[in-house]
Amino acid sequence: MNEITRVIAADLKDDEADYPSPRMINPQLHTGSTVLFESCQDLLAAGRGGYSGITYGTERLPVQRKFENALADMEGGALCRAFQSGISAITNTLLAFTRSGDHILVCENVYGPTSAFCREVLSRYGVTTTFVPAAVGQDIDQWLTAETRLIFLESPGSNTFEIQDIQAVVEIAREKGIVTIIDNTWATPLFLKPLELGVDVSIHSVTKYISGHSDVLLGAVTVNGRYADVLDRFYRVMELFASPQDCYLALRGLKTLGVRMRQHQESGLAVGVWLEQNELVEKVIHPALESHPQHELWKKDFTGAAGLFSFVFKENYSEEQVCDFVNALKLFGIGFSWGGYKSLVTVGRYRRESGEACEGKVLVRLNVGLEEVDDLIGDLQQAFLVLV
Ligand SMILES: Cc1ncc(COP(=O)(O)O)c(C=O)c1O
C-alpha cells in the first residue's frame, strides 16, 4: 500500500480502542466538515432526516452545542444559537424576525453597525425603521404603528450609556404582540437577566466579556420558549454555524466570567469615582454612579456594572489636545472593542436624529481591564498633565 494511502487509512481506523480517551477536564474540540457514517443505511437515513447524530460540520459541532446550552442556562432562555460575531448575531436576528412591510423601533444609542444594517439593508427588503430616544420607556407607544413588529434595545448604550425602561417597554410590547430584543453585551448574562424581565430575545457580542481575552469573534442569541422555533428554523435554513475553536474559548470564558466581572466592576467604579473628582472632567457617564441620570432605573434592573464607561472634559479641547492626552496613556491601549483583560481607550462624538449626545463634546471611553487599579489611575493622572 502506498504510504499516503496508509496514513489516510490509519487515520480512519483510529478509535477509542487504539487510544482510550482520557477523561480530560475540558471538552473535546471537534473541528471540520465531514462526519463518517457507520454504514450506507445510516447515510440514506440521514438524507431522509431519519438519523439522530450530527451528519456534517455545519450542524453545530459538540462544543458549540455545549456553549449554547451553558449560555441559555445562564440567561434563563429556552434556546441559544452561536454566530460568527456579535454583529452577525444582531443582523441575522433582525432578518429572522421581520418581513417585508414591517416597521421596527430601534434605540438611537445602539452599536453603529446595528443602525447601519437597519438603514441600508432592512430598508431594501421593505422593513422601515424608526430610531427612538436612547432613554425610552413608557413613551415608546407614540412611535408604534399598526405594522410595528419588533423593538430593539441596547441598555446601556455602549458609548453613551443611557438606560432604557425595559419593563415599561416590554409591558407595552407584550400587549400588542411585538417582539422585544436587547443587546445585553455590556451587562453580560450575570448582571442583567432580560428574559426574566419579559424581553423575548437577548443578544451578546461574545467577543467582549464572555470570551474576555480579545482573541475571539463570536456572537450569541438566546430566546424564550415563545420564539425558540423561529430562531431554530432560521438558523437551520440559513445553515449558520460558529467556529468550534471560538466556541471552545467562549465556553472557557463563561467559567471565569464571574470573577472577571467582579473585578471589572470594582476597578471601573474606582476609576470612575477618581475621574469625577478630577477638576478637568465635566462628567463621568457610568450608570452605576449616582450622578448618572438613570441611575435609579439602572439599579432596578441590573445587579452589577461592567468596566466600560465614558467621560467628558470640561474644556472643549481641540482634536490635537485630545489626541495628546490619549497618546500619553501608557497602560490603556488605543483600540476598538472592549470586555478584555487589557484596558483600552477610544474617543468620539455622537450625532443622533434627536441631537448630539453630550452637547457635541468629545467622549472618552475607557474599557477598564484587569490591571491593578492604582496603576491605571496613575496612568490617567500622568496623561492629564499634558492638558494643564
Ligand atoms: C454593544 C455592541 N454590540 C455588538 C457589537 C458587535 O460585536 P462583534 O464585534 O462581536 O461583531 C459590539 C462591538 O463593538 C458592541 O459594542
The ligand as a Gaussian input file, in Angstrom:
#p B3LYP/6-31G(d) Opt

LIG

0 1
 C      -22.820000      46.799000      22.106000
 C      -22.195000      46.015000      20.997000
 N      -22.930000      45.079000      20.385000
 C      -22.432000      44.356000      19.371000
 C      -21.145000      44.538000      18.926000
 C      -20.625000      43.714000      17.776000
 O      -19.847000      42.677000      18.238000
 P      -18.737000      41.969000      17.339000
 O      -17.523000      42.840000      17.399000
 O      -18.571000      40.649000      18.019000
 O      -19.294000      41.840000      15.961000
 C      -20.329000      45.488000      19.540000
 C      -18.936000      45.681000      19.098000
 O      -18.234000      46.565000      19.494000
 C      -20.870000      46.262000      20.602000
 O      -20.145000      47.213000      21.210000

